[in-house]
Amino acid sequence: MVKGYYDLKFTVTDDNGCQGSDSIILFNDIPNAVFASDAEPKCSPVTVHFTNTSEGAVGYHWDFGDGDTSDAEDPVHTFYNTSSSVVHYNVVLTAISRNGCRHQANEYVTVYPNPASVIS
């Protein structure tokens, strides 16, 4: 997990001109989005199992690149190709930390057209 520390120093002045100063250290945890899949280029439909190995995250958002999304930790998704050419779906995982920090990872899933669906 990537961590960020911020040492903030501040001075406060009240209406009477009295000043006080202090410092605070903020800890910002940035998650590390990482995942693997069993995706192999195949003819449509292709069902892919995603294994999330992200660190420092408490929430996840998947964009499968085909209009579908999921907030599951380890989703399974089926990709379709009804065209006559190869389609490459860009799958993006966003890992979200408890403080709302985000990190993304992506992978392409290749789906060949199913010959049965292209024959007229």
C-alpha positions, 0 to 999 in steps of 0.5 A: 500500500502506498502511504502519504504523510502530510505535516500541516502547521497552522496559525490561528488569530482571533478578533483580539489579535491573539495567536495560537499555532499547532501542527497536525499530521494527516495520514492518507492511505492510497490503495493499490488496485491489482487483479488477475483474471482467467481471460483468454481470447475466445469466441463469444460468449466469454465468461471471465473470473476476476480475482481481486488482490488489491491492498488497502481498499475497503470498496471496489468498482469494476467497469467491464467496458461493455456498459456493465459494472459491479461493486463485488470484490471478485466478480464473474462477468460474461462478455459478448461479441455480436459483430464481425470483428474482434472486440477488446474490452477495457476492464477497469478496477477502481480500489477505494480506501476508507478515506475515499482515495482511489487507485485504478488497474486495467486489463483488456479482454479479447472476444472474437466473433462467434462464427454462428452469429455472423453467418447470415 
